[in-house]
């Protein structure tokens, strides 16, 4: 009866995951960390409200775990400067 709500919530989470993936692949550290925090927060809200089924919960938990592990050492200090990016 309320399947449209599940697709809307899943679509919302998918938009966050897509943005997270794009920012990570473009090496936007701050934006990537903000997206991960947003995904964790929104996932928690939807899970507490009972709007996700078990399959969705497992999928988004695994995405959060995956990106948390990838971002563990994701900081500005780890960025390496190429000798070609320096001013001549």
C-alpha positions in Angstrom: 0.0 0.0 0.0 2.8 2.4 0.9 5.4 1.2 -1.6 5.7 4.7 -3.1 7.2 5.8 0.3 9.9 3.1 0.2 10.9 4.0 -3.3 11.0 7.7 -2.3 13.2 7.0 0.7 15.4 4.7 -1.3 15.8 7.3 -4.0 16.7 9.8 -1.4 19.5 7.6 0.0 20.7 6.7 -3.5 21.1 10.4 -4.3 23.3 10.8 -1.3 25.3 7.7 -2.2 25.7 8.9 -5.7 26.9 12.3 -4.5 29.2 10.7 -2.0 30.7 8.5 -4.8 31.2 11.4 -7.2 32.9 13.6 -4.5 35.2 10.8 -3.4 36.2 10.0 -7.0 36.9 13.7 -7.6 39.0 13.8 -4.4 36.7 16.4 -2.7 37.6 15.5 0.8 35.4 17.8 2.8 32.3 17.3 0.6 32.8 13.5 0.8 33.0 13.5 4.6 29.9 15.7 4.7 28.0 13.3 2.4 29.0 10.3 4.5 27.7 12.1 7.6 24.5 13.0 5.9 24.0 9.4 4.7 24.6 8.0 8.2 22.2 10.5 9.7 19.4 10.0 7.1 19.8 6.2 7.2 19.5 6.3 11.0 16.3 8.4 10.8 14.7 6.2 8.1 15.7 3.0 10.0 14.3 4.4 13.3 11.0 5.3 11.5 10.7 1.8 10.1 10.7 3.0 6.5 13.4 0.6 5.3 13.1 -3.1 4.7 15.8 -5.6 5.8 17.4 -5.7 2.3 17.7 -1.9 2.2 19.1 -1.8 5.7 21.8 -4.3 4.8 22.7 -2.5 1.6 23.0 0.9 3.1 24.8 -0.3 6.2 27.4 -2.0 3.9 27.8 1.3 1.9 28.3 3.2 5.1 30.9 0.7 6.3 32.6 0.7 2.9 33.0 4.4 2.7 33.9 4.8 6.4 36.8 2.4 5.7 37.8 4.2 2.5 37.7 7.6 4.3 39.6 6.5 7.4 42.9 8.2 6.1 41.2 10.6 3.8 42.6 14.0 4.8 44.2 17.0 3.3 47.5 15.9 4.7 47.5 12.8 2.6 47.2 14.8 -0.7 50.4 14.7 -2.6 51.5 17.7 -4.7 52.8 16.9 -8.1 56.0 18.7 -9.2 54.1 19.9 -12.2 51.5 21.7 -10.1 54.1 24.0 -8.7 54.4 27.5 -10.2 57.4 28.0 -12.4 
